């Protein structure tokens, strides 16, 4: 069985919920189409506006550089976004090793 996408404040969670606790190891395969809802109205929210609003603003500013044909500005904002995205990866690794007290191997 499965649980459909939760409504409401679903973007507050960074996890997969397995409904029945088990004493055995499980392999969970997740297939899906992952997208962010479009921000059309002033009150609309999606993952990026709720969790990483400054990164979203940087992406919007970068997008304004394209029609202005400002290559240097485009490259500068691309580097800002790339650096911020890299730090998101660092945060993920930090979450994964937070409870670890020793290394394997």
C-alpha positions in Angstrom: 0.0 0.0 0.0 0.9 3.6 -0.1 0.0 7.0 1.3 -0.7 9.8 -1.1 1.1 13.1 -0.9 0.2 14.8 2.4 -1.6 18.1 2.1 -1.1 21.2 4.0 2.4 21.7 5.6 4.0 18.8 3.9 7.1 20.9 3.1 8.0 21.0 6.8 9.1 17.3 6.7 12.4 16.0 5.4 11.7 12.3 5.8 9.9 9.2 4.6 7.4 7.8 7.0 7.0 4.0 7.2 3.6 3.3 8.7 4.3 0.1 10.5 7.5 -0.3 12.7 9.4 -3.4 11.8 12.2 -5.4 13.4 13.7 -6.2 10.0 15.6 -4.0 7.6 13.5 -2.6 4.8 14.4 -1.5 1.3 12.1 1.4 0.3 11.9 2.3 -3.4 10.4 5.7 -4.1 9.2 6.4 -7.6 7.6 9.7 -8.4 7.4 12.9 -10.2 8.9 15.5 -7.9 8.2 19.2 -8.7 7.7 22.5 -7.0 4.4 24.2 -7.2 4.4 27.4 -9.3 4.4 30.7 -7.4 1.6 32.5 -9.1 -0.2 34.4 -6.3 1.5 36.5 -3.6 0.4 33.9 -0.9 1.6 30.8 -2.8 4.4 28.7 -1.3 6.5 25.9 -2.4 9.6 24.1 -1.0 12.0 26.8 -2.2 10.0 29.7 -0.9 9.4 28.1 2.5 12.8 26.5 3.1 15.4 28.4 1.0 13.9 31.8 0.2 17.2 33.5 -0.4 18.2 30.9 -2.9 15.0 31.5 -4.7 15.6 35.2 -4.8 19.1 34.7 -6.2 17.6 32.5 -8.9 15.1 35.2 -9.8 17.8 37.9 -10.0 19.9 35.6 -12.2 17.0 35.2 -14.5 16.8 38.9 -15.0 20.4 39.0 -16.2 19.5 36.8 -19.3 17.3 39.3 -21.2 19.7 42.1 -20.3 22.5 40.1 -22.0 24.7 40.7 -19.0 27.1 37.7 -19.2 29.2 38.7 -16.2 26.1 39.2 -14.0 24.8 35.9 -15.2 28.0 34.2 -14.4 28.3 35.9 -11.0 24.7 34.8 -9.9 25.3 31.3 -11.3 28.3 31.0 -9.0 26.3 32.3 -6.0 23.6 29.7 -6.6 26.2 26.9 -7.2 27.9 27.8 -3.9 24.6 27.9 -2.0 23.5 24.6 -3.5 26.8 23.0 -2.6 26.2 24.1 1.0 22.8 22.4 1.0 24.7 19.2 0.2 27.0 19.9 3.1 24.0 20.3 5.3 22.6 16.9 4.2 25.9 15.2 5.0 25.9 16.9 8.4 22.4 15.5 9.0 23.4 12.0 8.0 26.4 11.9 10.3 24.9 13.7 13.3 24.3 10.6 15.3 27.6 8.8 14.3 30.3 8.4 16.8 32.7 6.2 14.8 33.7 5.5 11.2 33.4 2.2 9.5 36.3 0.5 7.8 
